[in-house]
Amino acid sequence: MTDRTYAYRAHPFTSEKTFRLVPEGLAWDDRGRPGRLAFADVTAIKIHQERIPGSSASYWACVLYRRGGRVKIGAAHRTGLFAVEDRSADYLPFVHALTERLTAARPGLPHREHRSLLARLETAVGVAGVGVLRLLGRFDLGRTAAAAGWLLRRIGPHLKGHRVAGEQLAMVFPEMGAAERERTLAGMWDNFGRLFVEYAHLDAIWDYDWRDPRPGGRIEVDPASHAALMRLRDTAGPVLFFTGHLANWEIVPLGAKTIGRQISVVFRAPRIGPFVAEMIRAREAGGMTVIAAGPDTPLRIREALRQDRFVGMLVDQHYARGIDVTFFGRPCKANPMLARFARLFDCPIYGARVVRLADERFRFELVGPLATPRDAEGRIDVDATMQQVTGMIEDWVREHPEQWLWLHRRWR
């Protein structure tokens, strides 16, 4: 049997090692210096995914523990300080053969749980974020939101995302001068800071009662949106909603609660576990059910629609496997899930947004049901519908560009 080999460099300051499976263990060559680890001397094994500084991807790694040390083999071959070559195609069959031989030689070998330094740091950040949110919930919303907006206006321009936001803003509004562009970006950071504080008060922000729509509340609804809300109240069966990252987009689903309907919102969770749990708790306290984005998302959306629930989605981000649409006259990719489910269930689509007003007040706007484009067979045209929806988002952004989250790289 020919011994399998795999070459790998674990760190930018070490040399490349060539590993080889031999009958009784693992051997390697490190610039002419041989090494060997017998299967009998392995005390534990850990197989995990790791993240490397300078790369946004995750790579598989295997660590074999022995008395007084360990041997690591990974798919992320370091070619420089922040440069990585993915060698998964060679790594995976090599480690598969390694673990098969190791399991046969050492049945019952302990497997260690992996928690990287980055994962522990993210957990600590998440716990701290949860503590801050809960603390903010004890203070006056208006004052703390204003303070957070002031702070982000000063910190934001020094962050990496500011450059991305500025490039995109200049690309779609070439007529906008440098001073106006900076004012718009300052407004974006102010909105983002206020949004963070508003998470802590999400269950108490909505105060509009369609039965007694008195002016002067935190939420105002114009007559056209009120009429759309009443149409929605009388709609039987499932309904799909869309919105964008405008003002406080978390307020939008609260409109369903006021008319006594249940809504599920699709949520793309960040990596920070404790903070994600708190964000979900805040949403559910506001009367929503959360569908976390993942492999089973389509199945959960389908189930919610089969139960005649409302389902809401954010539709203004890049989706690599999406369909082509035009946004601000430039091609980009959009997730077609909204239109595909509308076609599958032949259910209405509504567009909703909130506009940030002064003194932590908002105007809720609801449009629909949309007159969705249909194909020759009378079914909803997915591509044309997503272009229609994207065009509505564009109109909203044009009206209040300082309230859109320009940090997302929309055009790629």
N, C-alpha and C positions, 0 to 999 in steps of 0.2 A: 504494500500500500504506500502510495506517495504521500509524504507528510505535507499537510496544508501549511501555507505561509501567509503572513500578513505584515505589511510594513506600516509604521505609525509613529508620529511624533506627538507626544502628549503636551508639551509646553514649548513656547517660542525660545526658551533658553536651554533646551535639551536637544540631544541629537535624535535622529530617526532610528528606531529599533525595528529589527525584522524578527517577528515571532514565528515559531514553528511548532506544530504539534508533533510530539514524539510519543512512542507507545505508552510511556508511564507518566507523562506530564507535559509541561510547556517549556520550550527552550527559546532563547533569543540571542541576538547578536547586536551589540551596541558599539559600533565603530571598532570592531575587532575584539571586543571584550565579551566573552560568552557568559550567559546566565541560564539558570535552570530552576524550575519549580516543579517538584514531584507532586502528583495528585494527592499522595498520602500526606503531604505537608500542608495542604490547603485547609484552613480552619473555618472559613466562611466565604460566601460569594454575594456580590451585590450587582444587580443589573438594573440600570436606570437610564433616564434621559437627562442630559445636562444642557445648559445654555452657556455659550461661550461669549465673553465680552467682544463686541465688534460684530456679532452676528445675531440676527433676530430669530434664527431657526433653533430647533432642539435636535440633539444628536444622541444616539444610543452609546452607552459605555458599559463596560464590564470590569469589576474590580475583584481580584482574588486576594484574600487575606491569608497571611501566614504568620507564624510567630516572629514578632520583631519587624514586620513590614507588610507591604502589599504590592501587587502588580496590577497596573491598569492598562486596559486596551479599549480604545474608543474609535468612533467613526469620524470624529472631528480631528483631522490631521492639521496641525498648526504649521502654517507656512510663513508666518510673521507675527508681529506683536498683536495685531488685530485682524489677521487674515486667516481664514479657515478653508480647507478643502474637504468636501464631504466625500468620504471613502466608504459610505454605507454599502455600496455594491460588493465590495470585497470583505468588509467587516462582518456583515450579517452571516454569510455562510461559514466564515471562519469561527465566529463565536458560537454559532449553532453546533458545529462539530465539536468545539471545545466543551460546551456544556453537556453534550451527549456523553462524551467520554468521561467527564468529571462525575456526572450523575451515576454512571455505571460503576465507576471506581469507588465513589463515596456516597452511597445511598443515605438519605437523611441529612445531607450537608446543610448547615444553617444558612438561611438567606437573610441578609441585613436590609433594613429599610433605609431608603435614601432620603435625606433632607439636605439639600445643598445650602451653601451660605446665602445664595441669592434667594432661595425659597424661605429661609429663616428671616432674612431681611424684609422680604415682602410681607410675611406674616406680622412682623413687628410693626411695619408701616401701617398695615391694615388695622391692627389693634389700636394703634394711636389714632388713626383716622376715625374709627368708630367712637373712641372716647371724645374726640373733638366734636363730632356730629351731635352726640348726646348732650354734650355741654352746651353747644349752640342752641339746642332746643329749649334751654332754660332762659334764654335771653330774648329781648325784643327783636322781632324779625327785621323791622325796618332799619334799626340802627346797626345791627350786626351785618346785614346784607350790604349796607352802604360801606361799612368798614372793609368787608371782604372785597367789594368791587374796587375800592380805593387801593387796597394792597395789591390786587392782581394787575391793576393798571400800571403799577410801578415795577412789579416783578416780571410780568409777562414778556415785555420787550427784550429781556435778557435771556429768554428761553429759546431752545432750538425751534420750537413750533412757530415762533413769531416770524422767522424767515420764510417758512413754508406758507404761512398765512399771507404774508406780504406779497410773495411771488404770485400766488393765485389771485389775490385781489387786483394786482396790477395787470394780470393777464386778461381778466374778464371786464375790467373797467379801465381801459387804457387812457380814457379821457380824465380820469381822476388824478388830481395833483398830489404831490408828495405829502403836503400838509393834511389834505383831506383824507388821504389814505391812512396816515398815522392816527387821525381822529377816529376813523372807522375801526382800526385795530384796537385802539384804546377802549372803544365801546364794546368790542368783542370780549376783551379781557374783563371789563367791568361786569358784563353779563355773566361770564363764566364764574367769577367770584361770587356773585349773588346766587347763582344756581346752586353752588355748594351749600350755602347756608340754608337755602330754601328746602333742600332735602330733609333737614331736621324738622321742618314744619309742614311737610307735604300733606299730612293727614288733616291739617287745619286750614289750608289755603283756600280751598273751594268753598264759597259762601253764596253762590247763585242758586236761587230757588225759582224754578220755572213757574210754579204756582203763584208766586208773589215776587215778580222781578223788580224789586225796588232799586233805584240808583244809589250810588255811593258805597257799594261794597267793594271787596277786594277784586272780585271778578265781575266784569261787565260783558254783556252779550248784546250785539246789535240786533235789530228786528229781523233781518234776513237770516242770521244764524239761529235766532230763537225759533223761527219758522222751520228751519232745517232740523233743529233739535226736536220739535214736535212731530215732524215726519218720521224721524228716527224712532221716537217713542212708540209710534203706532206701527212700526215695521215688524212683522213676524219673521222669524227665521234668522239665519246668520247674517252678519254684516262685517265688511272689512273696512278698516281705517288706515290712512297713511298720514304721516307728518314728516317734518324734517327737524334738524338740529337748530331750531330757532327759539330765541328767548328761553323760557323754561318749558321744554317739550314734555317734561314729566307731568305737567298739569293737564295736558290734552286728554288722557284717558279718564280723568275725573268727571268729564262730561257725561260718561255712561252711567256713573253711579247716581247722578242727580235724577235720572229718569228711571232708575230702578233696574238697570240691565247689568249683567256681568260682562266683564271684558278681560281678555287675556292679552298681554303685551309681550312681544318678542324682544328679548333683552340679550345684547352681546356683552357678556361679563368680562371685566378686566381680570388680570391674573391674581389680584390681591384678595385672597379668600375671605378673611374676616370683614373687609369693607364691602365685598360683594354681598355677603349675607345681610349686612346692615342695609344696603341699598334695596335688596329684595324685601326686607322687612318693612322699610318705609313705603315701598310701592303697595304692598299688600295691606298696610294700614290705611292707605288711601282708597282701598276697595278694588284693587287689581289682582289678577293672577299672573304670575310671571312664567314665561316660556323661555328658558335659557337657551341661547343659540348653541347648537351642537348637532351631532349626527341624527338625532331623533326629532329635530325641530319640525320637519314636515309632518311627521306622524302626529305630533302633539297639536299642531295647528289644525290638522284634519279632524282630530277628535273634538277639539273645541268648537269647530264649525258644525260638526254633526250634532252637538249639543245645543245648537242655536245660540251660541255665544257671539259676542263681538270680539274681533281680533284686530289689534293695532300693530303697525309696523313703521319703523323709520326707513325711508327709502332713498336717502340722499348721500349714501356712502359708496365708495368704489367696491365693486364685487368682481373679482378676477374672472369668474366663470359666468358672468352675467351676459346680458344682451346689449347691443349697441344702442345708445340714445344720444341725443344732442342736448347739451346743457350749456347755456350761454354761447351758443353757436359753435361749440367744440365737442367732438365725439368723446364719450366716456362709457363706462360699463355700469349697468344697473341690475340689481337682483330682480328677476322676473316673478318671484314667488307670489307677490300680491296679486298680479294679474292672472297667474296660473290657477290660483285657488278661486279667484272670482269666476274664471271660466269653468272650473270643475264644478262649483256649486251654483253657478249662475246667480250669484248674490250681489247686492248693491255695494258700491264703493263710495265712501265719504272721505273728503279731505278735511283736516282740522289743523289749526295752529293757535298759538297764543301770541299776542303782541305785548311786549313789556311797556308799561306806562309808568308814570311817576309814582313815587311813594309806595313801591312794592304792590302795585296794582297791575292787572292784566286784562286785555280784551280777548275773549274767546271767540274764535271764528270757525264756523262749520259750513262746509259746502257739500251739497249732494242731495240725492244720489247722482253720481256722474253719469252723463250720457256716454257710456263707454263705446269705443269703436267696435264694430262687429264684422266678421268675415262673411263670405258668400253663403255659408250655412247658418248664419244668424248667431254664431257663438262669439264670445268675447275675443277680440284680436289681442293677443298677449303683447306683441311688440308695439303696436299702435297705442295700446292702453298705457304701457310704461312710458312712452313718449309724452302722452297727455299728462300723466302724473308728474313727470320730470319738468314739463313746461309750467305746471302750477307751482312747483317748488321754486323754479327760477323767478316767477313773478313775485313770490313772497320775499325772496332774498333781495331782489331789486328794490323792493319797497323799504326794507329795513336791513341793509347789508351789515350794519354794526351788530345785529342780533343773530347772525348766522355763525356757526362754528367753522371758521376758515382753516382751522388746524388740520382737518382731514385732507389728505392729498387726493382730491377728487378726480383729477385728470392724470392718467399714467400712460 
